């Protein structure tokens, strides 16, 4: 499932971010982290829309 791959990659990027000693590379990693976070939010929103609506 694609969402699992996004989570795994996000975890790898977070590890890389904390281990990296170079500020300019950390900035690039942070951009990637933010992009993947946005992707997760979009996938979550899509899944929420596909769920059947509950009757009140």
N, CA, C and O atoms as CSV, one atom per row, in Angstrom:
chain,resi,resn,atom,element,x,y,z
A,1,UNK,N,N,0.847,-1.187,0.000
A,1,UNK,CA,C,0.000,0.000,0.000
A,1,UNK,C,C,0.890,1.248,0.000
A,1,UNK,O,O,1.865,1.311,0.749
A,2,UNK,N,N,0.563,2.235,-0.831
A,2,UNK,CA,C,1.409,3.427,-0.969
A,2,UNK,C,C,1.594,4.218,0.323
A,2,UNK,O,O,2.658,4.798,0.540
A,3,UNK,N,N,0.584,4.249,1.176
A,3,UNK,CA,C,0.694,5.044,2.399
A,3,UNK,C,C,1.792,4.492,3.316
A,3,UNK,O,O,2.468,5.257,4.003
A,4,UNK,N,N,1.967,3.183,3.327
A,4,UNK,CA,C,3.024,2.569,4.148
A,4,UNK,C,C,4.391,3.001,3.632
A,4,UNK,O,O,5.295,3.276,4.421
A,5,UNK,N,N,4.545,3.062,2.323
A,5,UNK,CA,C,5.813,3.513,1.745
A,5,UNK,C,C,6.102,4.961,2.101
A,5,UNK,O,O,7.248,5.328,2.359
A,6,UNK,N,N,5.058,5.782,2.113
A,6,UNK,CA,C,5.245,7.187,2.480
A,6,UNK,C,C,5.703,7.295,3.927
A,6,UNK,O,O,6.620,8.057,4.232
A,7,UNK,N,N,5.071,6.534,4.824
A,7,UNK,CA,C,5.483,6.546,6.233
A,7,UNK,C,C,6.925,6.083,6.407
A,7,UNK,O,O,7.687,6.683,7.165
A,8,UNK,N,N,7.297,5.016,5.704
A,8,UNK,CA,C,8.666,4.512,5.817
A,8,UNK,C,C,9.670,5.540,5.326
A,8,UNK,O,O,10.694,5.770,5.968
A,9,UNK,N,N,9.377,6.156,4.191
A,9,UNK,CA,C,10.286,7.159,3.653
A,9,UNK,C,C,10.362,8.373,4.572
A,9,UNK,O,O,11.432,8.953,4.753
A,10,UNK,N,N,9.241,8.749,5.143
A,10,UNK,CA,C,9.222,9.871,6.077
A,10,UNK,C,C,10.102,9.573,7.287
A,10,UNK,O,O,10.851,10.442,7.734
A,11,UNK,N,N,10.022,8.377,7.812
A,11,UNK,CA,C,10.873,7.994,8.946
A,11,UNK,C,C,12.350,8.010,8.579
A,11,UNK,O,O,13.188,8.432,9.376
A,12,UNK,N,N,12.669,7.550,7.371
A,12,UNK,CA,C,14.072,7.588,6.919
A,12,UNK,C,C,14.561,9.031,6.807
A,12,UNK,O,O,15.680,9.347,7.213
A,13,UNK,N,N,13.733,9.884,6.266
A,13,UNK,CA,C,14.124,11.289,6.131
A,13,UNK,C,C,14.319,11.959,7.483
A,13,UNK,O,O,15.240,12.757,7.657
A,14,UNK,N,N,13.462,11.639,8.429
A,14,UNK,CA,C,13.610,12.223,9.769
A,14,UNK,C,C,14.912,11.756,10.401
A,14,UNK,O,O,15.619,12.552,11.019
A,15,UNK,N,N,15.234,10.485,10.257
A,15,UNK,CA,C,16.515,9.976,10.764
A,15,UNK,C,C,17.682,10.682,10.088
A,15,UNK,O,O,18.634,11.097,10.749
A,16,UNK,N,N,17.604,10.817,8.767
A,16,UNK,CA,C,18.661,11.499,8.018
A,16,UNK,C,C,18.813,12.945,8.473
A,16,UNK,O,O,19.927,13.455,8.591
A,17,UNK,N,N,17.692,13.594,8.725
A,17,UNK,CA,C,17.717,14.988,9.155
A,17,UNK,C,C,18.509,15.146,10.453
A,17,UNK,O,O,19.370,16.020,10.558
A,18,UNK,N,N,18.215,14.303,11.431
A,18,UNK,CA,C,18.897,14.433,12.725
A,18,UNK,C,C,20.357,13.997,12.686
A,18,UNK,O,O,21.158,14.453,13.502
A,19,UNK,N,N,20.711,13.125,11.753
A,19,UNK,CA,C,22.092,12.652,11.656
A,19,UNK,C,C,22.976,13.556,10.799
A,19,UNK,O,O,24.202,13.490,10.894
A,20,UNK,N,N,22.369,14.393,9.969
A,20,UNK,CA,C,23.130,15.192,9.013
A,20,UNK,C,C,23.804,16.385,9.696
A,20,UNK,O,O,23.141,17.144,10.403
A,21,UNK,N,N,25.108,16.556,9.492
A,21,UNK,CA,C,25.817,17.682,10.109
A,21,UNK,C,C,25.788,18.963,9.256
A,21,UNK,O,O,26.235,20.013,9.717
A,22,UNK,N,N,25.274,18.889,8.035
A,22,UNK,CA,C,25.336,20.023,7.114
A,22,UNK,C,C,23.994,20.750,7.024
A,22,UNK,O,O,22.974,20.157,6.674
A,23,UNK,N,N,24.016,22.036,7.345
A,23,UNK,CA,C,22.795,22.827,7.392
A,23,UNK,C,C,22.077,22.868,6.053
A,23,UNK,O,O,20.856,22.720,6.003
A,24,UNK,N,N,22.814,23.066,4.973
A,24,UNK,CA,C,22.160,23.194,3.666
A,24,UNK,C,C,21.499,21.881,3.225
A,24,UNK,O,O,20.473,21.900,2.545
A,25,UNK,N,N,22.076,20.766,3.605
A,25,UNK,CA,C,21.460,19.469,3.280
A,25,UNK,C,C,20.245,19.233,4.173
A,25,UNK,O,O,19.231,18.701,3.721
A,26,UNK,N,N,20.349,19.632,5.447
A,26,UNK,CA,C,19.215,19.496,6.357
A,26,UNK,C,C,18.016,20.295,5.847
A,26,UNK,O,O,16.873,19.859,5.986
A,27,UNK,N,N,18.275,21.462,5.259
A,27,UNK,CA,C,17.186,22.269,4.703
A,27,UNK,C,C,16.490,21.521,3.568
A,27,UNK,O,O,15.263,21.552,3.470
A,28,UNK,N,N,17.250,20.858,2.719
A,28,UNK,CA,C,16.672,20.092,1.615
A,28,UNK,C,C,15.874,18.890,2.148
A,28,UNK,O,O,14.797,18.581,1.640
A,29,UNK,N,N,16.405,18.229,3.161
A,29,UNK,CA,C,15.697,17.098,3.765
A,29,UNK,C,C,14.389,17.581,4.383
A,29,UNK,O,O,13.364,16.908,4.274
A,30,UNK,N,N,14.421,18.738,5.027
A,30,UNK,CA,C,13.210,19.287,5.640
A,30,UNK,C,C,12.149,19.594,4.584
A,30,UNK,O,O,10.959,19.398,4.830
A,31,UNK,N,N,12.562,20.066,3.428
A,31,UNK,CA,C,11.614,20.299,2.335
A,31,UNK,C,C,10.946,18.982,1.948
A,31,UNK,O,O,9.731,18.931,1.759
A,32,UNK,N,N,11.738,17.921,1.830
A,32,UNK,CA,C,11.186,16.603,1.490
A,32,UNK,C,C,10.237,16.095,2.580
A,32,UNK,O,O,9.193,15.515,2.281
A,33,UNK,N,N,10.603,16.315,3.829
A,33,UNK,CA,C,9.746,15.908,4.947
A,33,UNK,C,C,8.400,16.629,4.858
A,33,UNK,O,O,7.348,16.018,5.044
A,34,UNK,N,N,8.441,17.919,4.575
A,34,UNK,CA,C,7.192,18.687,4.465
A,34,UNK,C,C,6.353,18.214,3.288
A,34,UNK,O,O,5.129,18.151,3.397
A,35,UNK,N,N,6.982,17.881,2.165
A,35,UNK,CA,C,6.246,17.380,1.010
A,35,UNK,C,C,5.566,16.049,1.320
A,35,UNK,O,O,4.406,15.842,0.964
A,36,UNK,N,N,6.283,15.158,1.979
A,36,UNK,CA,C,5.686,13.868,2.326
A,36,UNK,C,C,4.583,14.016,3.370
A,36,UNK,O,O,3.590,13.288,3.337
A,37,UNK,N,N,4.756,14.952,4.289
A,37,UNK,CA,C,3.717,15.207,5.280
A,37,UNK,C,C,2.449,15.704,4.588
A,37,UNK,O,O,1.343,15.277,4.918
A,38,UNK,N,N,2.622,16.608,3.628
A,38,UNK,CA,C,1.469,17.088,2.855
A,38,UNK,C,C,0.806,15.939,2.099
A,38,UNK,O,O,-0.421,15.869,2.028
A,39,UNK,N,N,1.610,15.042,1.537
A,39,UNK,CA,C,1.067,13.893,0.813
A,39,UNK,C,C,0.249,13.006,1.748
A,39,UNK,O,O,-0.822,12.529,1.373
A,40,UNK,N,N,0.748,12.787,2.955
A,40,UNK,CA,C,-0.002,11.977,3.929
A,40,UNK,C,C,-1.327,12.634,4.295
A,40,UNK,O,O,-2.345,11.955,4.430
A,41,UNK,N,N,-1.313,13.939,4.454
A,41,UNK,CA,C,-2.545,14.649,4.773
A,41,UNK,C,C,-3.553,14.537,3.636
A,41,UNK,O,O,-4.752,14.394,3.876
A,42,UNK,N,N,-3.073,14.601,2.415
A,42,UNK,CA,C,-3.962,14.479,1.260
A,42,UNK,C,C,-4.536,13.067,1.153
A,42,UNK,O,O,-5.721,12.899,0.863
A,43,UNK,N,N,-3.705,12.058,1.384
A,43,UNK,CA,C,-4.185,10.674,1.347
A,43,UNK,C,C,-5.225,10.464,2.440
A,43,UNK,O,O,-6.255,9.828,2.211
A,44,UNK,N,N,-4.957,10.995,3.617
A,44,UNK,CA,C,-5.904,10.865,4.722
A,44,UNK,C,C,-7.230,11.542,4.379
A,44,UNK,O,O,-8.297,10.994,4.653
A,45,UNK,N,N,-7.165,12.721,3.784
A,45,UNK,CA,C,-8.392,13.425,3.402
A,45,UNK,C,C,-9.164,12.623,2.353
A,45,UNK,O,O,-10.391,12.544,2.412
A,46,UNK,N,N,-8.454,12.030,1.400
A,46,UNK,CA,C,-9.111,11.199,0.387
A,46,UNK,C,C,-9.785,9.988,1.023
A,46,UNK,O,O,-10.908,9.637,0.662
A,47,UNK,N,N,-9.103,9.356,1.964
A,47,UNK,CA,C,-9.683,8.190,2.627
A,47,UNK,C,C,-10.921,8.573,3.427
A,47,UNK,O,O,-11.892,7.818,3.482
A,48,UNK,N,N,-10.883,9.740,4.041
A,48,UNK,CA,C,-12.029,10.204,4.827
A,48,UNK,C,C,-13.227,10.459,3.920
A,48,UNK,O,O,-14.364,10.186,4.303
A,49,UNK,N,N,-12.979,10.979,2.723
A,49,UNK,CA,C,-14.074,11.253,1.784
A,49,UNK,C,C,-14.685,9.972,1.228
A,49,UNK,O,O,-15.874,9.934,0.912
A,50,UNK,N,N,-13.866,8.916,1.107
A,50,UNK,CA,C,-14.346,7.658,0.573
A,50,UNK,C,C,-15.133,6.844,1.599
A,50,UNK,O,O,-15.861,5.920,1.234
A,51,UNK,N,N,-14.988,7.182,2.877
A,51,UNK,CA,C,-15.698,6.452,3.924
A,51,UNK,C,C,-17.190,6.773,3.835
A,51,UNK,O,O,-17.563,7.909,3.541
A,52,UNK,N,N,-18.032,5.795,4.084
A,52,UNK,CA,C,-19.478,6.069,4.048
A,52,UNK,C,C,-19.864,7.069,5.130
A,52,UNK,O,O,-19.348,7.032,6.247
A,53,UNK,N,N,-20.767,7.947,4.781
A,53,UNK,CA,C,-21.235,8.930,5.753
A,53,UNK,C,C,-22.146,8.269,6.777
A,53,UNK,O,O,-22.965,7.418,6.432
A,54,UNK,N,N,-22.002,8.661,8.030
A,54,UNK,CA,C,-22.839,8.110,9.094
A,54,UNK,C,C,-24.124,8.892,9.176
A,54,UNK,O,O,-24.114,10.119,9.072
A,55,UNK,N,N,-25.229,8.200,9.361
A,55,UNK,CA,C,-26.507,8.904,9.515
A,55,UNK,C,C,-26.663,9.347,10.957
A,55,UNK,O,O,-26.216,8.674,11.885
A,56,UNK,N,N,-27.293,10.469,11.123
A,56,UNK,CA,C,-27.463,11.047,12.465
A,56,UNK,C,C,-28.740,10.568,13.078
A,56,UNK,O,O,-29.062,10.943,14.205
